[in-house]
Amino acid sequence: MYKKINTVIFLLLFCAPLFSANYSKLNQNWRQLSRPPFVIYFQGKNQKNAEQVMNTVLSSCSKLSGELGAKLDDSTTVFICPSEEIFSQFVGKNFPDWSAGVAAPYKNVIILKSPNLLPDHADNTKIVIHELTHIILHKAVNQHPIPRWFDEGMAVYYSGEKAFASGSLISKALITKSIIDLKDIDEVLNFYRDKAQLAYQESYLAVLYLFEQFGKEKVKQIISFMGKGKSLDQAFLETIGMDVVDFEYEWHQHIKKKYRWRFLMDFDSYLWILILALFIFVFIMIRRRNKLTIQQWDQEDNTWQGRDDFSSSPWDTDDSD
């Protein structure tokens, strides 16, 4: 069901408590697509995407609720922003430009960029599931604080964002000794793009390791303990018998064995680097050879000039007779 929305007051009152942005210029006409418990607001050109987003959240909600242990009873609102300016008005100008979406779990709000704003107009389906996971996970822990690495790792795990599954970034970080401590990922919104990508890949691979080693039921128990007010550290101890520090140590040993040389699989990238390096090497060698050849010619010219000055030709005659 669609409804036309022209009021700015609704957006001001609804969003101002969520983000520190100025909404005085948010005077666009919005349309509404509503299927409980979701309401999606969008601009005219994003109608098809709004329908796709609605189908995605409806089909994903039940699975996420079951596996995370929380039912989404409250209405959840999704805004699809048709421009970078409107997205900034929602999230604030200081929000990182690499972000394609953001969730406000305390208000059940998701802010998305239109696919038209994404590289190659990429489908934002996985981004929707990522942000919806944040909403349901925070509901499952009764809005208690969640370490960022666990929060983002769970969101990537359930959204199936394959870009973080290769391990190539973490492989390079192992070689360069630039692995980010899991606790430091709390500052991910202050990271530059490449470091943020690494932080998300680390978060995903840490959560993946947790699932692989202990199973979904243990992860669900961890979330349940957090919902009772326990920290992630306490929840880990009571569920898997180790704290987060010990878990991170074991995870480090795992990724060193599994991902240390994974960067070599990015063959295409390294092939072009190798070709470029070979081209530069050949160019330098040709210049050096040409320079040596010219120097040799100069030496030969000087030698012949010396002979002309101090010796006579076989055809010279002595006119003194």
C-alpha positions as MATLAB code, in Angstrom:
seq = 'MYKKINTVIFLLLFCAPLFSANYSKLNQNWRQLSRPPFVIYFQGKNQKNAEQVMNTVLSSCSKLSGELGAKLDDSTTVFICPSEEIFSQFVGKNFPDWSAGVAAPYKNVIILKSPNLLPDHADNTKIVIHELTHIILHKAVNQHPIPRWFDEGMAVYYSGEKAFASGSLISKALITKSIIDLKDIDEVLNFYRDKAQLAYQESYLAVLYLFEQFGKEKVKQIISFMGKGKSLDQAFLETIGMDVVDFEYEWHQHIKKKYRWRFLMDFDSYLWILILALFIFVFIMIRRRNKLTIQQWDQEDNTWQGRDDFSSSPWDTDDSD';
ca = [
       0.000    0.000    0.000;
       1.425    3.374   -1.014;
       0.807    6.742    0.602;
       2.076   10.160   -0.386;
       3.836   12.065    2.402;
       4.554   15.762    2.132;
       5.132   16.736    5.725;
       8.558   17.776    6.937;
       7.477   17.814   10.595;
       7.187   14.017   10.665;
      10.786   13.608    9.545;
      12.038   16.283   11.887;
      10.329   14.868   14.964;
      11.062   11.271   14.079;
      14.705   11.555   13.096;
      16.093   14.427   15.141;
      16.556   12.300   18.305;
      18.425    9.669   16.269;
      21.144   11.636   14.513;
      22.767   15.011   15.052;
      21.793   16.355   11.648;
      20.034   19.498   10.443;
      16.717   18.620    8.772;
      15.616   22.141    7.867;
      16.306   21.379    4.187;
      14.630   17.965    4.208;
      11.588   19.107    2.242;
      11.356   16.337   -0.348;
       8.107   14.543   -1.171;
       8.177   11.002    0.142;
       6.075    7.957   -0.609;
       5.291    5.192    1.830;
       5.146    1.418    1.454;
       3.702   -0.315    4.510;
       3.536   -4.003    5.405;
       3.672   -4.596    9.167;
       5.990   -4.523   10.938;
       7.852   -2.498    8.273;
       7.296    0.951    6.793;
       9.503    2.126    3.937;
       9.845    5.735    2.784;
      11.242    6.452   -0.664;
      11.337    8.879   -3.577;
       9.441    8.157   -6.805;
      12.380    6.731   -8.746;
      13.094    4.258   -5.950;
       9.714    2.539   -5.963;
      11.071   -0.690   -7.439;
      13.911   -0.729   -4.938;
      11.458   -0.060   -2.084;
       9.424   -3.104   -3.125;
      12.605   -5.181   -3.269;
      13.679   -3.937    0.171;
      10.250   -4.765    1.576;
      10.390   -8.304    0.199;
      13.870   -8.705    1.641;
      13.042   -7.589    5.186;
       9.837   -9.627    5.267;
      11.569  -12.797    4.076;
      14.606  -12.327    6.354;
      12.891  -11.232    9.529;
      11.602  -14.657   10.599;
      14.974  -16.415   10.193;
      16.885  -13.664   11.974;
      14.381  -13.575   14.820;
      14.620  -17.334   15.289;
      18.418  -17.531   15.235;
      19.076  -14.422   17.298;
      16.294  -15.052   19.786;
      14.178  -11.928   19.445;
      10.848  -11.257   17.760;
      10.452   -7.962   15.936;
       7.118   -6.751   17.286;
       7.666   -3.005   16.995;
       7.294   -1.180   13.701;
      10.604   -0.712   11.895;
      11.068    2.229    9.538;
      13.363    2.266    6.507;
      14.347    5.412    4.596;
      15.827    5.042    1.102;
      17.769    8.248    0.453;
      17.820    9.369   -3.194;
      20.879   11.622   -2.780;
      24.050   11.949   -0.743;
      22.741   15.248    0.618;
      19.601   13.671    2.074;
      21.606   10.755    3.489;
      23.909   13.281    5.192;
      20.891   15.116    6.599;
      19.861   11.893    8.313;
      23.234   10.684    9.608;
      25.238   13.910    9.860;
      28.050   15.311    7.739;
      30.766   13.626    9.819;
      29.487   10.151    9.071;
      32.015    8.194    6.924;
      31.393    8.456    3.188;
      32.126    4.747    2.692;
      28.938    3.770    4.508;
      25.968    2.655    2.393;
      23.533    2.298    5.284;
      23.090    2.767    9.022;
      20.770    1.348   11.662;
      19.451    3.052   14.801;
      18.392    0.025   16.893;
      17.022    2.099   19.781;
      14.409    3.599   17.451;
      14.014    0.728   14.970;
      15.164    2.893   12.057;
      17.284    1.970    9.036;
      18.746    4.611    6.696;
      19.864    3.385    3.265;
      21.440    4.953    0.230;
      19.596    4.410   -3.018;
      21.289    1.869   -5.311;
      21.835    4.790   -7.703;
      24.403    6.132   -5.220;
      26.297    2.853   -4.879;
      29.233    1.765   -7.071;
      27.927    0.311  -10.333;
      24.393    0.857   -8.983;
      24.833   -2.258   -6.861;
      21.860   -4.069   -5.355;
      21.428   -3.032   -1.706;
      19.678   -6.261   -0.631;
      22.597   -7.482    1.478;
      22.965   -4.044    3.052;
      19.313   -4.211    4.106;
      19.825   -7.593    5.809;
      23.008   -6.269    7.422;
      21.162   -3.345    9.015;
      18.126   -5.466    9.937;
      20.481   -7.847   11.779;
      21.669   -4.907   13.891;
      18.053   -4.052   14.771;
      17.094   -7.604   15.823;
      20.414   -8.353   17.558;
      20.119   -5.263   19.747;
      16.547   -6.242   20.558;
      17.793   -9.722   21.516;
      20.264   -8.257   24.048;
      17.615   -5.845   25.355;
      19.583   -2.860   24.041;
      22.601   -3.643   26.231;
      25.953   -2.555   24.722;
      27.509   -4.878   22.131;
      31.201   -4.708   21.182;
      31.412   -3.412   17.639;
      33.332   -6.392   16.261;
      30.646   -8.811   17.462;
      27.834   -6.542   16.249;
      29.313   -6.006   12.781;
      30.552   -9.583   12.475;
      27.060  -10.935   13.115;
      25.580   -8.494   10.596;
      28.061   -9.523    7.884;
      27.592  -13.214    8.726;
      23.818  -13.116    8.273;
      23.843  -10.782    5.280;
      26.244  -13.041    3.397;
      28.397  -10.178    2.103;
      30.921  -12.195    0.100;
      33.340   -9.286   -0.197;
      34.429   -9.969    3.395;
      34.705  -13.743    3.035;
      37.851  -14.018    0.920;
      40.321  -13.262    3.694;
      42.553  -11.318    1.299;
      42.644   -8.165    3.437;
      43.413  -10.025    6.624;
      46.092  -11.971    4.760;
      47.857   -8.750    3.766;
      47.437   -7.429    7.326;
      49.152  -10.541    8.691;
      52.109  -10.024    6.348;
      52.402   -6.326    7.249;
      51.647   -6.923   10.958;
      48.702   -4.512   10.849;
      45.951   -6.693   12.321;
      43.483   -4.589   14.326;
      42.742   -5.730   17.880;
      39.069   -6.669   18.150;
      38.470   -4.147   20.940;
      39.817   -1.340   18.725;
      37.153   -2.030   16.093;
      34.804   -0.014   18.336;
      36.303    3.014   16.545;
      35.513    1.729   13.036;
      33.431    4.783   12.095;
      36.589    6.867   12.473;
      38.637    4.612   10.187;
      39.529    5.452    6.605;
      37.963    3.225    3.955;
      40.676    0.535    3.646;
      41.111    0.157    7.389;
      37.341   -0.026    7.827;
      37.170   -2.791    5.221;
      39.811   -4.707    7.179;
      37.888   -4.148   10.426;
      34.709   -5.552    8.882;
      36.565   -8.570    7.483;
      38.165   -9.258   10.858;
      34.777   -8.942   12.568;
      33.191  -11.367   10.132;
      36.011  -13.928   10.319;
      36.030  -13.801   14.138;
      32.279  -14.450   14.254;
      32.604  -17.130   11.567;
      35.270  -18.859   13.683;
      32.927  -18.661   16.697;
      30.151  -20.363   14.717;
      32.467  -23.000   13.250;
      34.071  -23.924   16.570;
      31.054  -23.797   18.877;
      27.896  -23.876   16.738;
      24.782  -21.735   16.398;
      23.242  -22.789   19.695;
      26.268  -21.583   21.659;
      26.192  -18.263   19.830;
      22.510  -17.956   20.616;
      23.281  -18.657   24.300;
      25.923  -15.925   24.275;
      23.328  -13.477   22.974;
      20.844  -14.672   25.595;
      23.333  -14.062   28.427;
      23.987  -10.565   27.068;
      20.240   -9.997   27.080;
      20.332  -10.671   30.818;
      22.842   -7.879   31.291;
      26.093   -9.837   31.143;
      29.039   -8.469   29.195;
      30.306  -10.308   26.137;
      33.302  -11.396   28.210;
      31.059  -12.945   30.883;
      28.803  -14.504   28.248;
      31.826  -16.125   26.567;
      33.073  -17.546   29.891;
      29.714  -19.062   30.788;
      29.083  -20.424   27.309;
      32.353  -21.538   25.724;
      34.599  -21.581   28.804;
      36.985  -18.815   27.739;
      36.968  -15.046   27.861;
      37.243  -12.803   24.827;
      41.021  -12.394   25.220;
      41.584  -16.171   25.087;
      39.133  -16.468   22.208;
      40.965  -13.752   20.271;
      44.300  -15.504   20.862;
      42.963  -18.804   19.481;
      41.368  -16.957   16.570;
      44.717  -15.299   15.779;
      46.397  -18.702   15.626;
      43.636  -19.907   13.320;
      43.854  -17.020   10.848;
      47.660  -17.238   10.761;
      47.411  -20.844    9.588;
      44.495  -20.325    7.210;
      44.972  -16.862    5.717;
      48.656  -15.914    5.898;
      49.324  -16.647    2.202;
      45.784  -16.076    0.941;
      46.770  -12.746   -0.648;
      48.639  -14.697   -3.323;
      45.272  -15.873   -4.649;
      44.606  -12.350   -5.888;
      46.577  -13.405   -8.960;
      45.072  -10.946  -11.423;
      46.127   -7.934   -9.380;
      49.645   -9.223   -8.859;
      49.943  -10.271  -12.507;
      49.428   -6.677  -13.644;
      51.915   -5.462  -11.031;
      54.427   -8.035  -12.263;
      53.888   -7.022  -15.893;
      54.380   -3.352  -14.986;
      57.519   -4.137  -13.001;
      58.868   -6.222  -15.901;
      58.125   -3.406  -18.361;
      59.982   -0.889  -16.168;
      62.909   -3.293  -15.778;
      63.169   -3.876  -19.557;
      62.906   -0.121  -20.206;
      65.749    0.607  -17.769;
      67.922   -2.151  -19.232;
      67.371   -0.885  -22.809;
      68.278    2.683  -21.794;
      71.352    1.427  -19.996;
      72.430   -0.638  -23.009;
      71.889    2.301  -25.368;
      73.892    4.548  -23.086;
      76.792    2.058  -23.016;
      76.637    1.717  -26.823;
      76.841    5.499  -27.284;
      79.784    5.673  -24.888;
      81.532    2.918  -26.872;
      80.960    4.777  -30.148;
      82.392    7.968  -28.628;
      85.484    6.081  -27.531;
      85.953    4.600  -31.026;
      85.552    8.064  -32.635;
      88.215    9.482  -30.332;
      90.550    6.600  -31.228;
      90.203    7.202  -34.991;
      90.685   10.910  -34.561;
      93.968   10.214  -32.808;
      95.173    8.075  -35.670;
      94.407   10.818  -38.258;
      96.470   13.336  -36.348;
      99.660   11.339  -35.835;
     100.027    8.742  -38.681;
     100.277    8.959  -42.463;
      98.228    7.177  -45.039;
      99.827    4.395  -47.127;
      99.168    6.555  -50.188;
     101.124    9.572  -48.921;
     104.282   10.362  -50.974;
     107.454   12.101  -50.004;
     107.754   15.266  -52.195;
     111.274   16.049  -50.976;
     112.908   13.882  -53.681;
];
